[in-house]
Amino acid sequence: MTDIGEVWLADLNEERRRRVLIVSVARFNRAAARVVVVPEIDGGPDEVPFPWRIEDDDGTVYALDFVRAIPAERLLERVRQASSTTSGRVRRAIRTIM
């Protein structure tokens, strides 16, 4: 089952499939059969300030203002694991938002 910090290709009911960063823990994902994700977006993190945009070490930008829960079966393919630095940035951003 998926866990926080994994990057997956997902079907978000958009024109194209999009990479998403998992921000929910495996225990929640199993119990709910859903995952909480933030999509990768085009453009730099400077367009919208922290905590709404998080940049991964490889330059990928994730949009926390587009966070959503999707059914787990809409995750199509695991792409990679985000760095621990990125996972830490996401946790700090979520704490700031909450």
C-alpha positions as CSV (number, residue, x, y, z in Angstrom):
1,M,0.0,0.0,0.0
2,T,1.1,3.6,-0.6
3,D,2.7,5.7,2.0
4,I,3.6,9.4,2.6
5,G,6.3,10.7,0.3
6,E,5.7,8.4,-2.6
7,V,5.2,9.9,-6.1
8,W,2.7,8.2,-8.3
9,L,1.2,8.7,-11.7
10,A,-2.5,9.2,-11.1
11,D,-5.8,9.6,-12.9
12,L,-7.3,12.9,-11.5
13,N,-10.1,13.0,-14.1
14,E,-8.2,15.6,-16.1
15,E,-7.1,15.6,-19.8
16,R,-3.8,14.0,-18.9
17,R,-2.5,11.8,-16.2
18,R,-0.5,13.7,-13.5
19,R,2.2,12.9,-11.0
20,V,1.1,13.3,-7.4
21,L,2.8,13.3,-4.1
22,I,1.1,11.1,-1.4
23,V,0.7,13.1,1.8
24,S,-1.4,10.6,3.8
25,V,0.1,7.7,5.8
26,A,-0.3,4.0,4.9
27,R,-2.6,3.3,7.8
28,F,-5.1,5.9,6.6
29,N,-4.8,4.8,3.0
30,R,-5.6,1.1,3.9
31,A,-8.5,2.0,6.2
32,A,-10.1,4.5,3.9
33,A,-9.2,2.9,0.5
34,R,-8.3,6.5,-0.4
35,V,-5.1,8.6,-0.6
36,V,-4.6,12.2,0.1
37,V,-2.4,13.7,-2.7
38,V,-1.0,16.9,-4.0
39,P,-0.5,17.2,-7.7
40,E,2.7,18.2,-9.5
41,I,2.3,21.5,-11.4
42,D,4.1,23.4,-14.1
43,G,5.8,26.6,-13.1
44,G,8.0,27.7,-10.3
45,P,7.3,27.8,-6.6
46,D,7.7,31.6,-6.6
47,E,4.3,32.1,-8.4
48,V,2.5,31.2,-5.1
49,P,4.4,31.4,-1.8
50,F,5.0,28.8,0.9
51,P,3.1,27.0,2.3
52,W,1.1,26.5,-0.9
53,R,3.9,25.4,-3.2
54,I,6.6,22.9,-2.3
55,E,9.7,22.4,-4.5
56,D,11.3,18.9,-4.6
57,D,15.1,18.6,-4.7
58,D,14.8,17.8,-8.5
59,G,12.9,21.0,-9.2
60,T,9.4,19.4,-9.3
61,V,6.8,21.7,-7.8
62,Y,3.8,20.3,-5.9
63,A,0.7,22.4,-5.2
64,L,-0.7,22.0,-1.7
65,D,-3.6,24.3,-2.5
66,F,-4.8,21.6,-4.8
67,V,-4.7,18.8,-2.2
68,R,-7.4,16.2,-2.6
69,A,-8.4,12.7,-1.6
70,I,-8.8,10.2,-4.4
71,P,-9.7,6.5,-4.5
72,A,-6.6,4.4,-4.2
73,E,-7.4,2.6,-7.4
74,R,-6.8,5.8,-9.3
75,L,-3.1,5.6,-8.6
76,L,-1.7,4.0,-11.7
77,E,2.1,3.6,-11.4
78,R,4.6,4.3,-8.6
79,V,7.2,6.7,-10.0
80,R,9.6,7.2,-7.1
81,Q,10.1,8.2,-3.5
82,A,10.4,11.9,-2.8
83,S,13.4,13.0,-0.8
84,S,13.2,13.2,3.0
85,T,13.8,16.9,2.7
86,T,10.7,17.3,0.5
87,S,8.6,15.2,2.9
88,G,9.7,17.4,5.7
89,R,8.8,20.5,3.7
90,V,5.3,19.1,3.1
91,R,4.8,18.3,6.8
92,R,5.8,21.8,7.8
93,A,3.5,23.3,5.1
94,I,0.6,21.2,6.3
95,R,1.2,22.3,9.9
96,T,1.3,25.9,8.8
97,I,-1.9,25.6,6.9
98,M,-3.7,23.8,9.7
